[in-house]
Amino acid sequence: MDSALHVDIVRNEWSAGLQILLARVEPNGEHVRFTRTDPSAVELLQRPILQADGSQSVHLLDLGPTVAFEALRRTFDGSYLFATDPHTEDVCQFRDRDVITMRRFPSPAPSASDI
């Protein structure tokens, strides 16, 4: 796995229109490590999570990068808190900042059947 890959844990602040980086999870040899971690996220990331098959709880720091990244996407997949897809630093929206403005997408124009 490319050591430049990482996953960001992000909190949406809808009322402020902001996305806040809570942590970055990146490969650390055969395991992962947490970097750029907001203090509020440390305890959250240290909690055990269920394996994909639901058979047992595991800790992220005990997993290899590929399995950890998959577990993050499965576990943190909400409208308030989510994990990004694995990506490299050169395309990371949080490359040089911990807070970004949410992008607004225009609503599609109503079709004749909607009127």
N, CA, C and O atoms as a Tinker XYZ file with bonds, in Angstrom:
   460  protein
     1  N      0.855000   -1.184000    0.000000    73     2
     2  CA     0.000000    0.000000    0.000000    64     1     3
     3  C      0.893000    1.237000    0.000000    63     2     4     5
     4  O      1.879000    1.287000    0.736000    81     3
     5  N      0.567000    2.210000   -0.798000    73     3     6
     6  CA     1.319000    3.444000   -0.891000    64     5     7
     7  C      1.291000    4.159000    0.454000    63     6     8     9
     8  O      0.219000    4.440000    0.991000    81     7
     9  N      2.479000    4.453000    1.001000    73     7    10
    10  CA     2.539000    5.084000    2.320000    64     9    11
    11  C      1.980000    6.507000    2.306000    63    10    12    13
    12  O      1.715000    7.072000    3.368000    81    11
    13  N      1.795000    7.095000    1.119000    73    11    14
    14  CA     1.229000    8.439000    1.043000    64    13    15
    15  C     -0.287000    8.424000    1.185000    63    14    16    17
    16  O     -0.896000    9.476000    1.381000    81    15
    17  N     -0.904000    7.252000    1.088000    73    15    18
    18  CA    -2.354000    7.180000    1.263000    64    17    19
    19  C     -2.728000    7.431000    2.714000    63    18    20    21
    20  O     -1.998000    7.064000    3.634000    81    19
    21  N     -3.862000    8.055000    2.897000    73    19    22
    22  CA    -4.402000    8.241000    4.244000    64    21    23
    23  C     -5.913000    8.415000    4.152000    63    22    24    25
    24  O     -6.466000    8.614000    3.071000    81    23
    25  N     -6.565000    8.337000    5.303000    73    23    26
    26  CA    -8.002000    8.570000    5.434000    64    25    27
    27  C     -8.178000    9.699000    6.438000    63    26    28    29
    28  O     -7.530000    9.716000    7.485000    81    27
    29  N     -9.051000   10.636000    6.116000    73    27    30
    30  CA    -9.374000   11.728000    7.039000    64    29    31
    31  C    -10.694000   11.441000    7.727000    63    30    32    33
    32  O    -11.642000   10.978000    7.094000    81    31
    33  N    -10.757000   11.714000    9.024000    73    31    34
    34  CA   -12.000000   11.640000    9.780000    64    33    35
    35  C    -12.498000   13.078000    9.892000    63    34    36    37
    36  O    -11.807000   13.945000   10.426000    81    35
    37  N    -13.703000   13.318000    9.383000    73    35    38
    38  CA   -14.212000   14.686000    9.214000    64    37    39
    39  C    -15.551000   14.846000    9.913000    63    38    40    41
    40  O    -16.400000   13.955000    9.885000    81    39
    41  N    -15.719000   16.005000   10.544000    73    39    42
    42  CA   -17.004000   16.371000   11.164000    64    41    43
    43  C    -17.615000   17.497000   10.341000    63    42    44    45
    44  O    -16.963000   18.504000   10.068000    81    43
    45  N    -18.877000   17.317000    9.948000    73    43    46
    46  CA   -19.623000   18.364000    9.253000    64    45    47
    47  C    -20.279000   19.283000   10.274000    63    46    48    49
    48  O    -20.982000   18.823000   11.173000    81    47
    49  N    -20.051000   20.552000   10.133000    73    47    50
    50  CA   -20.760000   21.569000   10.921000    64    49    51
    51  C    -21.702000   22.266000    9.952000    63    50    52    53
    52  O    -21.381000   23.303000    9.371000    81    51
    53  N    -22.881000   21.660000    9.798000    73    51    54
    54  CA   -23.831000   22.108000    8.784000    64    53    55
    55  C    -24.230000   23.565000    8.948000    63    54    56    57
    56  O    -24.271000   24.306000    7.965000    81    55
    57  N    -24.527000   23.991000   10.174000    73    55    58
    58  CA   -25.015000   25.365000   10.375000    64    57    59
    59  C    -23.953000   26.401000   10.031000    63    58    60    61
    60  O    -24.289000   27.514000    9.624000    81    59
    61  N    -22.689000   26.057000   10.186000    73    59    62
    62  CA   -21.605000   26.983000    9.865000    64    61    63
    63  C    -21.092000   26.788000    8.440000    63    62    64    65
    64  O    -20.320000   27.604000    7.935000    81    63
    65  N    -21.525000   25.701000    7.793000    73    63    66
    66  CA   -21.058000   25.424000    6.434000    64    65    67
    67  C    -19.598000   25.011000    6.380000    63    66    68    69
    68  O    -18.891000   25.323000    5.422000    81    67
    69  N    -19.141000   24.294000    7.434000    73    67    70
    70  CA   -17.737000   23.926000    7.521000    64    69    71
    71  C    -17.554000   22.422000    7.663000    63    70    72    73
    72  O    -18.426000   21.716000    8.169000    81    71
    73  N    -16.409000   21.955000    7.209000    73    71    74
    74  CA   -15.968000   20.588000    7.469000    64    73    75
    75  C    -14.664000   20.684000    8.248000    63    74    76    77
    76  O    -13.744000   21.405000    7.862000    81    75
    77  N    -14.601000   19.945000    9.353000    73    75    78
    78  CA   -13.477000   20.046000   10.278000    64    77    79
    79  C    -12.743000   18.716000   10.337000    63    78    80    81
    80  O    -13.346000   17.672000   10.581000    81    79
    81  N    -11.435000   18.764000   10.110000    73    79    82
    82  CA   -10.605000   17.575000   10.200000    64    81    83
    83  C    -10.426000   17.209000   11.666000    63    82    84    85
    84  O     -9.909000   18.003000   12.453000    81    83
    85  N    -10.860000   15.995000   12.033000    73    83    86
    86  CA   -10.677000   15.518000   13.409000    64    85    87
    87  C     -9.429000   14.657000   13.538000    63    86    88    89
    88  O     -8.778000   14.667000   14.583000    81    87
    89  N     -9.091000   13.919000   12.500000    73    87    90
    90  CA    -7.907000   13.061000   12.549000    64    89    91
    91  C     -7.541000   12.591000   11.157000    63    90    92    93
    92  O     -8.361000   12.568000   10.239000    81    91
    93  N     -6.302000   12.225000   11.039000    73    91    94
    94  CA    -5.819000   11.564000    9.833000    64    93    95
    95  C     -5.324000   10.198000   10.271000    63    94    96    97
    96  O     -4.631000   10.070000   11.280000    81    95
    97  N     -5.684000    9.180000    9.504000    73    95    98
    98  CA    -5.232000    7.816000    9.783000    64    97    99
    99  C     -4.372000    7.401000    8.596000    63    98   100   101
   100  O     -4.816000    7.416000    7.448000    81    99
   101  N     -3.129000    7.031000    8.901000    73    99   102
   102  CA    -2.201000    6.703000    7.831000    64   101   103
   103  C     -1.431000    5.428000    8.156000    63   102   104   105
   104  O     -1.334000    5.035000    9.319000    81   103
   105  N     -0.883000    4.782000    7.124000    73   103   106
   106  CA    -0.109000    3.568000    7.362000    64   105   107
   107  C      1.101000    3.851000    8.252000    63   106   108   109
   108  O      1.714000    4.917000    8.186000    81   107
   109  N      1.417000    2.871000    9.075000    73   107   110
   110  CA     2.606000    2.920000    9.923000    64   109   111
   111  C      3.182000    1.508000    9.921000    63   110   112   113
   112  O      2.968000    0.738000   10.857000    81   111
   113  N      3.906000    1.183000    8.873000    73   111   114
   114  CA     4.390000   -0.185000    8.710000    64   113   115
   115  C      3.227000   -1.121000    8.427000    63   114   116   117
   116  O      2.469000   -0.908000    7.480000    81   115
   117  N      3.085000   -2.151000    9.242000    73   115   118
   118  CA     2.011000   -3.129000    9.081000    64   117   119
   119  C      0.722000   -2.705000    9.777000    63   118   120   121
   120  O     -0.265000   -3.438000    9.736000    81   119
   121  N      0.712000   -1.548000   10.407000    73   119   122
   122  CA    -0.457000   -1.064000   11.142000    64   121   123
   123  C     -0.782000    0.354000   10.689000    63   122   124   125
   124  O     -0.313000    0.793000    9.639000    81   123
   125  N     -1.574000    1.064000   11.466000    73   123   126
   126  CA    -1.891000    2.459000   11.170000    64   125   127
   127  C     -1.575000    3.315000   12.391000    63   126   128   129
   128  O     -1.390000    2.807000   13.496000    81   127
   129  N     -1.518000    4.606000   12.168000    73   127   130
   130  CA    -1.340000    5.558000   13.262000    64   129   131
   131  C     -2.263000    6.734000   13.027000    63   130   132   133
   132  O     -2.701000    6.986000   11.905000    81   131
   133  N     -2.553000    7.450000   14.102000    73   131   134
   134  CA    -3.392000    8.638000   14.041000    64   133   135
   135  C     -2.477000    9.851000   14.075000    63   134   136   137
   136  O     -1.599000    9.957000   14.931000    81   135
   137  N     -2.689000   10.758000   13.142000    73   135   138
   138  CA    -1.934000   12.012000   13.131000    64   137   139
   139  C     -2.914000   13.160000   12.985000    63   138   140   141
   140  O     -4.087000   12.955000   12.673000    81   139
   141  N     -2.433000   14.342000   13.208000    73   139   142
   142  CA    -3.266000   15.547000   13.133000    64   141   143
   143  C     -4.584000   15.323000   13.873000    63   142   144   145
   144  O     -5.654000   15.662000   13.369000    81   143
   145  N     -4.494000   14.756000   15.056000    73   143   146
   146  CA    -5.686000   14.338000   15.785000    64   145   147
   147  C     -6.171000   15.418000   16.732000    63   146   148   149
   148  O     -5.432000   15.896000   17.593000    81   147
   149  N     -7.436000   15.794000   16.554000    73   147   150
   150  CA    -8.108000   16.692000   17.476000    64   149   151
   151  C     -8.315000   15.924000   18.784000    63   150   152   153
   152  O     -8.680000   14.749000   18.749000    81   151
   153  N     -8.089000   16.562000   19.930000    73   151   154
   154  CA    -8.255000   15.851000   21.203000    64   153   155
   155  C     -9.621000   15.175000   21.356000    63   154   156   157
   156  O     -9.724000   14.142000   22.017000    81   155
   157  N    -10.659000   15.742000   20.759000    73   155   158
   158  CA   -11.996000   15.155000   20.881000    64   157   159
   159  C    -12.115000   13.828000   20.137000    63   158   160   161
   160  O    -13.040000   13.059000   20.401000    81   159
   161  N    -11.199000   13.547000   19.216000    73   159   162
   162  CA   -11.289000   12.339000   18.410000    64   161   163
   163  C    -10.464000   11.177000   18.960000    63   162   164   165
   164  O    -10.665000   10.035000   18.547000    81   163
   165  N     -9.549000   11.445000   19.878000    73   163   166
   166  CA    -8.657000   10.392000   20.361000    64   165   167
   167  C     -9.448000    9.234000   20.966000    63   166   168   169
   168  O     -9.242000    8.083000   20.580000    81   167
   169  N    -10.331000    9.514000   21.889000    73   167   170
   170  CA   -11.108000    8.467000   22.548000    64   169   171
   171  C    -11.992000    7.741000   21.538000    63   170   172   173
   172  O    -12.146000    6.522000   21.611000    81   171
   173  N    -12.561000    8.468000   20.618000    73   171   174
   174  CA   -13.431000    7.884000   19.599000    64   173   175
   175  C    -12.676000    6.864000   18.746000    63   174   176   177
   176  O    -13.195000    5.785000   18.461000    81   175
   177  N    -11.472000    7.201000   18.345000    73   175   178
   178  CA   -10.683000    6.317000   17.496000    64   177   179
   179  C    -10.094000    5.130000   18.258000    63   178   180   181
   180  O     -9.711000    4.131000   17.649000    81   179
   181  N    -10.021000    5.234000   19.565000    73   179   182
   182  CA    -9.479000    4.135000   20.365000    64   181   183
   183  C    -10.543000    3.122000   20.778000    63   182   184   185
   184  O    -10.213000    2.075000   21.334000    81   183
   185  N    -11.799000    3.417000   20.516000    73   183   186
   186  CA   -12.867000    2.465000   20.836000    64   185   187
   187  C    -12.775000    1.253000   19.922000    63   186   188   189
   188  O    -12.383000    1.374000   18.761000    81   187
   189  N    -13.137000    0.079000   20.445000    73   187   190
   190  CA   -13.184000   -1.096000   19.563000    64   189   191
   191  C    -14.309000   -0.945000   18.539000    63   190   192   193
   192  O    -15.351000   -0.354000   18.822000    81   191
   193  N    -14.079000   -1.486000   17.355000    73   191   194
   194  CA   -15.094000   -1.475000   16.302000    64   193   195
   195  C    -15.320000   -2.913000   15.841000    63   194   196   197
   196  O    -14.449000   -3.771000   15.989000    81   195
   197  N    -16.489000   -3.158000   15.287000    73   195   198
   198  CA   -16.799000   -4.503000   14.803000    64   197   199
   199  C    -16.086000   -4.780000   13.496000    63   198   200   201
   200  O    -15.950000   -3.896000   12.650000    81   199
   201  N    -15.630000   -6.017000   13.338000    73   199   202
   202  CA   -15.078000   -6.430000   12.055000    64   201   203
   203  C    -16.201000   -6.454000   11.034000    63   202   204   205
   204  O    -17.376000   -6.441000   11.400000    81   203
   205  N    -15.849000   -6.488000    9.763000    73   203   206
   206  CA   -16.836000   -6.438000    8.680000    64   205   207
   207  C    -17.888000   -7.535000    8.806000    63   206   208   209
   208  O    -19.054000   -7.309000    8.481000    81   207
   209  N    -17.497000   -8.715000    9.271000    73   207   210
   210  CA   -18.456000   -9.812000    9.394000    64   209   211
   211  C    -19.224000   -9.772000   10.713000    63   210   212   213
   212  O    -20.067000  -10.632000   10.970000    81   211
   213  N    -18.928000   -8.764000   11.558000    73   211   214
   214  CA   -19.634000   -8.612000   12.827000    64   213   215
   215  C    -19.249000   -9.633000   13.876000    63   214   216   217
   216  O    -19.898000   -9.722000   14.918000    81   215
   217  N    -18.205000  -10.404000   13.621000    73   215   218
   218  CA   -17.861000  -11.513000   14.512000    64   217   219
   219  C    -17.187000  -11.071000   15.802000    63   218   220   221
   220  O    -17.391000  -11.703000   16.838000    81   219
   221  N    -16.399000  -10.016000   15.773000    73   219   222
   222  CA   -15.703000   -9.592000   16.990000    64   221   223
   223  C    -15.284000   -8.137000   16.877000    63   222   224   225
   224  O    -15.244000   -7.564000   15.788000    81   223
   225  N    -14.975000   -7.562000   18.015000    73   223   226
   226  CA   -14.483000   -6.193000   18.065000    64   225   227
   227  C    -12.966000   -6.185000   17.928000    63   226   228   229
   228  O    -12.275000   -7.072000   18.428000    81   227
   229  N    -12.471000   -5.176000   17.247000    73   227   230
   230  CA   -11.030000   -5.009000   17.066000    64   229   231
   231  C    -10.685000   -3.541000   17.292000    63   230   232   233
   232  O    -11.560000   -2.676000   17.271000    81   231
   233  N     -9.411000   -3.275000   17.506000    73   231   234
   234  CA    -8.933000   -1.897000   17.636000    64   233   235
   235  C     -8.239000   -1.497000   16.332000    63   234   236   237
   236  O     -7.498000   -2.290000   15.751000    81   235
   237  N     -8.475000   -0.291000   15.886000    73   235   238
   238  CA    -7.893000    0.171000   14.623000    64   237   239
   239  C     -6.380000    0.036000   14.607000    63   238   240   241
   240  O     -5.804000   -0.335000   13.585000    81   239
   241  N     -5.733000    0.330000   15.720000    73   239   242
   242  CA    -4.270000    0.296000   15.755000    64   241   243
   243  C     -3.711000   -1.110000   15.596000    63   242   244   245
   244  O     -2.517000   -1.274000   15.349000    81   243
   245  N     -4.559000   -2.126000   15.736000    73   243   246
   246  CA    -4.124000   -3.510000   15.565000    64   245   247
   247  C     -4.321000   -4.013000   14.141000    63   246   248   249
   248  O     -3.927000   -5.135000   13.822000    81   247
   249  N     -4.918000   -3.206000   13.292000    73   247   250
   250  CA    -5.249000   -3.632000   11.929000    64   249   251
   251  C     -4.207000   -3.149000   10.928000    63   250   252   253
   252  O     -3.521000   -2.153000   11.157000    81   251
   253  N     -4.101000   -3.864000    9.829000    73   251   254
   254  CA    -3.281000   -3.397000    8.718000    64   253   255
   255  C     -3.976000   -2.243000    8.021000    63   254   256   257
   256  O     -5.183000   -2.064000    8.178000    81   255
   257  N     -3.235000   -1.461000    7.256000    73   255   258
   258  CA    -3.822000   -0.272000    6.630000    64   257   259
   259  C     -5.053000   -0.538000    5.771000    63   258   260   261
   260  O     -6.044000    0.182000    5.898000    81   259
   261  N     -5.026000   -1.535000    4.913000    73   259   262
   262  CA    -6.163000   -1.788000    4.029000    64   261   263
   263  C     -7.420000   -2.117000    4.820000    63   262   264   265
   264  O     -8.489000   -1.572000    4.546000    81   263
   265  N     -7.297000   -3.011000    5.805000    73   263   266
   266  CA    -8.445000   -3.399000    6.627000    64   265   267
   267  C     -8.900000   -2.228000    7.490000    63   266   268   269
   268  O    -10.101000   -2.017000    7.657000    81   267
   269  N     -7.966000   -1.471000    8.035000    73   267   270
   270  CA    -8.318000   -0.311000    8.871000    64   269   271
   271  C     -9.073000    0.733000    8.058000    63   270   272   273
   272  O    -10.066000    1.286000    8.531000    81   271
   273  N     -8.614000    1.006000    6.842000    73   271   274
   274  CA    -9.286000    1.997000    6.003000    64   273   275
   275  C    -10.714000    1.554000    5.681000    63   274   276   277
   276  O    -11.638000    2.367000    5.699000    81   275
   277  N    -10.891000    0.268000    5.390000    73   275   278
   278  CA   -12.238000   -0.249000    5.120000    64   277   279
   279  C    -13.118000   -0.135000    6.371000    63   278   280   281
   280  O    -14.289000    0.234000    6.280000    81   279
   281  N    -12.554000   -0.449000    7.525000    73   279   282
   282  CA   -13.308000   -0.370000    8.782000    64   281   283
   283  C    -13.714000    1.071000    9.093000    63   282   284   285
   284  O    -14.816000    1.315000    9.583000    81   283
   285  N    -12.837000    2.008000    8.814000    73   283   286
   286  CA   -13.162000    3.418000    9.045000    64   285   287
   287  C    -14.327000    3.857000    8.176000    63   286   288   289
   288  O    -15.250000    4.509000    8.662000    81   287
   289  N    -14.295000    3.508000    6.899000    73   287   290
   290  CA   -15.375000    3.905000    5.988000    64   289   291
   291  C    -16.704000    3.287000    6.397000    63   290   292   293
   292  O    -17.754000    3.915000    6.260000    81   291
   293  N    -16.658000    2.063000    6.896000    73   291   294
   294  CA   -17.875000    1.372000    7.321000    64   293   295
   295  C    -18.394000    1.942000    8.645000    63   294   296   297
   296  O    -19.604000    2.071000    8.829000    81   295
   297  N    -17.506000    2.278000    9.548000    73   295   298
   298  CA   -17.881000    2.721000   10.891000    64   297   299
   299  C    -18.273000    4.197000   10.924000    63   298   300   301
   300  O    -19.255000    4.569000   11.566000    81   299
   301  N    -17.511000    5.025000   10.238000    73   299   302
   302  CA   -17.765000    6.465000   10.229000    64   301   303
   303  C    -18.358000    6.843000    8.882000    63   302   304   305
   304  O    -17.647000    7.277000    7.975000    81   303
   305  N    -19.672000    6.672000    8.763000    73   303   306
   306  CA   -20.360000    6.870000    7.491000    64   305   307
   307  C    -21.684000    7.581000    7.747000    63   306   308   309
   308  O    -22.753000    7.047000    7.449000    81   307
   309  N    -21.606000    8.787000    8.301000    73   307   310
   310  CA   -22.821000    9.512000    8.613000    64   309   311
   311  C    -22.809000   10.910000    8.039000    63   310   312   313
   312  O    -21.844000   11.318000    7.394000    81   311
   313  N    -23.873000   11.635000    8.271000    73   311   314
   314  CA   -23.952000   13.000000    7.751000    64   313   315
   315  C    -23.229000   13.995000    8.661000    63   314   316   317
   316  O    -22.942000   15.117000    8.241000    81   315
   317  N    -22.930000   13.594000    9.909000    73   315   318
   318  CA   -22.224000   14.480000   10.829000    64   317   319
   319  C    -20.740000   14.119000   10.912000    63   318   320   321
   320  O    -19.883000   15.001000   10.954000    81   319
   321  N    -20.449000   12.843000   10.936000    73   319   322
   322  CA   -19.073000   12.362000   11.078000    64   321   323
   323  C    -18.832000   11.291000   10.030000    63   322   324   325
   324  O    -19.616000   10.349000    9.910000    81   323
   325  N    -17.747000   11.430000    9.266000    73   323   326
   326  CA   -17.471000   10.440000    8.230000    64   325   327
   327  C    -15.978000   10.295000    7.991000    63   326   328   329
   328  O    -15.185000   11.170000    8.339000    81   327
   329  N    -15.615000    9.172000    7.391000    73   327   330
   330  CA   -14.248000    8.920000    6.952000    64   329   331
   331  C    -14.204000    9.068000    5.437000    63   330   332   333
   332  O    -15.087000    8.587000    4.726000    81   331
   333  N    -13.174000    9.732000    4.960000    73   331   334
   334  CA   -13.010000    9.884000    3.516000    64   333   335
   335  C    -12.532000    8.567000    2.910000    63   334   336   337
   336  O    -12.108000    7.659000    3.626000    81   335
   337  N    -12.606000    8.476000    1.610000    73   335   338
   338  CA   -11.949000    7.373000    0.916000    64   337   339
   339  C    -10.443000    7.580000    1.054000    63   338   340   341
   340  O     -9.993000    8.716000    1.201000    81   339
   341  N     -9.661000    6.511000    1.008000    73   339   342
   342  CA    -8.200000    6.680000    1.036000    64   341   343
   343  C     -7.758000    7.537000   -0.150000    63   342   344   345
   344  O     -8.238000    7.373000   -1.271000    81   343
   345  N     -6.838000    8.447000    0.126000    73   343   346
   346  CA    -6.342000    9.339000   -0.913000    64   345   347
   347  C     -4.932000    9.802000   -0.560000    63   346   348   349
   348  O     -4.469000    9.612000    0.564000    81   347
   349  N     -4.267000   10.399000   -1.512000    73   347   350
   350  CA    -2.907000   10.879000   -1.313000    64   349   351
   351  C     -2.908000   12.352000   -0.899000    63   350   352   353
   352  O     -3.902000   13.062000   -1.053000    81   351
   353  N     -1.789000   12.775000   -0.381000    73   351   354
   354  CA    -1.650000   14.148000    0.099000    64   353   355
   355  C     -1.882000   15.175000   -1.005000    63   354   356   357
   356  O     -2.436000   16.244000   -0.749000    81   355
   357  N     -1.469000   14.866000   -2.211000    73   355   358
   358  CA    -1.581000   15.850000   -3.293000    64   357   359
   359  C     -3.016000   16.176000   -3.680000    63   358   360   361
   360  O     -3.256000   17.215000   -4.295000    81   359
   361  N     -3.980000   15.319000   -3.339000    73   359   362
   362  CA    -5.387000   15.605000   -3.629000    64   361   363
   363  C     -6.205000   15.833000   -2.356000    63   362   364   365
   364  O     -7.428000   15.950000   -2.420000    81   363
   365  N     -5.543000   15.896000   -1.213000    73   363   366
   366  CA    -6.240000   16.038000    0.066000    64   365   367
   367  C     -6.767000   17.458000    0.249000    63   366   368   369
   368  O     -6.019000   18.428000    0.122000    81   367
   369  N     -8.055000   17.571000    0.547000    73   367   370
   370  CA    -8.643000   18.890000    0.785000    64   369   371
   371  C     -8.124000   19.515000    2.077000    63   370   372   373
   372  O     -8.182000   20.733000    2.245000    81   371
   373  N     -7.620000   18.692000    2.984000    73   371   374
   374  CA    -7.100000   19.186000    4.262000    64   373   375
   375  C     -5.575000   19.247000    4.264000    63   374   376   377
   376  O     -4.956000   19.228000    5.328000    81   375
   377  N     -4.983000   19.319000    3.111000    73   375   378
   378  CA    -3.532000   19.300000    2.978000    64   377   379
   379  C     -2.846000   20.351000    3.849000    63   378   380   381
   380  O     -1.880000   20.042000    4.546000    81   379
   381  N     -3.326000   21.554000    3.814000    73   379   382
   382  CA    -2.661000   22.622000    4.567000    64   381   383
   383  C     -3.608000   23.360000    5.515000    63   382   384   385
   384  O     -3.340000   24.495000    5.910000    81   383
   385  N     -4.704000   22.715000    5.873000    73   383   386
   386  CA    -5.660000   23.342000    6.792000    64   385   387
   387  C     -6.485000   22.270000    7.482000    63   386   388   389
   388  O     -6.584000   21.141000    7.002000    81   387
   389  N     -7.073000   22.633000    8.607000    73   387   390
   390  CA    -7.906000   21.704000    9.377000    64   389   391
   391  C     -9.394000   21.982000    9.216000    63   390   392   393
   392  O    -10.222000   21.189000    9.663000    81   391
   393  N     -9.743000   23.099000    8.584000    73   391   394
   394  CA   -11.145000   23.470000    8.379000    64   393   395
   395  C    -11.293000   23.936000    6.944000    63   394   396   397
   396  O    -10.493000   24.727000    6.443000    81   395
   397  N    -12.345000   23.426000    6.284000    73   395   398
   398  CA   -12.642000   23.885000    4.929000    64   397   399
   399  C    -14.118000   24.262000    4.845000    63   398   400   401
   400  O    -14.941000   23.794000    5.631000    81   399
   401  N    -14.427000   25.107000    3.886000    73   399   402
   402  CA   -15.816000   25.494000    3.641000    64   401   403
   403  C    -16.484000   24.402000    2.821000    63   402   404   405
   404  O    -15.910000   23.894000    1.858000    81   403
   405  N    -17.704000   24.047000    3.212000    73   403   406
   406  CA   -18.457000   23.056000    2.433000    64   405   407
   407  C    -18.724000   23.621000    1.050000    63   406   408   409
   408  O    -19.011000   24.808000    0.892000    81   407
   409  N    -18.628000   22.762000    0.062000    73   407   410
   410  CA   -18.972000   23.179000   -1.291000    64   409   411
   411  C    -20.475000   23.058000   -1.456000    63   410   412   413
   412  O    -21.077000   22.069000   -1.039000    81   411
   413  N    -21.057000   24.035000   -2.047000    73   411   414
   414  CA   -22.496000   24.025000   -2.314000    64   413   415
   415  C    -22.726000   23.598000   -3.752000    63   414   416   417
   416  O    -22.092000   24.106000   -4.677000    81   415
   417  N    -23.630000   22.667000   -3.923000    73   415   418
   418  CA   -23.980000   22.211000   -5.258000    64   417   419
   419  C    -25.364000   22.745000   -5.586000    63   418   420   421
   420  O    -26.280000   22.636000   -4.771000    81   419
   421  N    -25.525000   23.317000   -6.767000    73   419   422
   422  CA   -26.839000   23.861000   -7.126000    64   421   423
   423  C    -27.876000   22.748000   -7.219000    63   422   424   425
   424  O    -27.589000   21.629000   -7.645000    81   423
   425  N    -29.072000   23.090000   -6.812000    73   423   426
   426  CA   -30.177000   22.149000   -6.954000    64   425   427
   427  C    -30.538000   22.038000   -8.419000    63   426   428   429
   428  O    -30.490000   23.030000   -9.147000    81   427
   429  N    -30.895000   20.863000   -8.855000    73   427   430
   430  CA   -31.289000   20.743000  -10.263000    64   429   431
   431  C    -32.552000   21.535000  -10.525000    63   430   432   433
   432  O    -33.410000   21.670000   -9.652000    81   431
   433  N    -32.656000   22.044000  -11.707000    73   431   434
   434  CA   -33.871000   22.775000  -12.092000    64   433   435
   435  C    -35.039000   21.816000  -12.093000    63   434   436   437
   436  O    -34.891000   20.665000  -12.504000    81   435
   437  N    -36.209000   22.269000  -11.639000    73   435   438
   438  CA   -37.378000   21.377000  -11.654000    64   437   439
   439  C    -37.757000   21.003000  -13.073000    63   438   440   441
   440  O    -37.688000   21.823000  -13.989000    81   439
   441  N    -38.152000   19.776000  -13.237000    73   439   442
   442  CA   -38.614000   19.340000  -14.552000    64   441   443
   443  C    -40.099000   19.650000  -14.678000    63   442   444   445
   444  O    -40.744000   20.019000  -13.696000    81   443
   445  N    -40.637000   19.504000  -15.870000    73   443   446
   446  CA   -42.050000   19.801000  -16.108000    64   445   447
   447  C    -42.940000   18.919000  -15.233000    63   446   448   449
   448  O    -44.016000   19.348000  -14.816000    81   447
   449  N    -42.502000   17.693000  -14.952000    73   447   450
   450  CA   -43.327000   16.792000  -14.137000    64   449   451
   451  C    -43.326000   17.199000  -12.651000    63   450   452   453
   452  O    -44.193000   16.771000  -11.889000    81   451
   453  N    -42.353000   18.024000  -12.246000    73   451   454
   454  CA   -42.297000   18.486000  -10.847000    64   453   455
   455  C    -43.178000   19.689000  -10.590000    63   454   456   457
   456  O    -43.444000   20.025000   -9.436000    81   455
   457  N    -43.635000   20.341000  -11.639000    73   455   458
   458  CA   -44.409000   21.583000  -11.483000    64   457   459
   459  C    -45.877000   21.298000  -11.423000    63   458   460
   460  O    -46.681000   22.222000  -11.293000    81   459
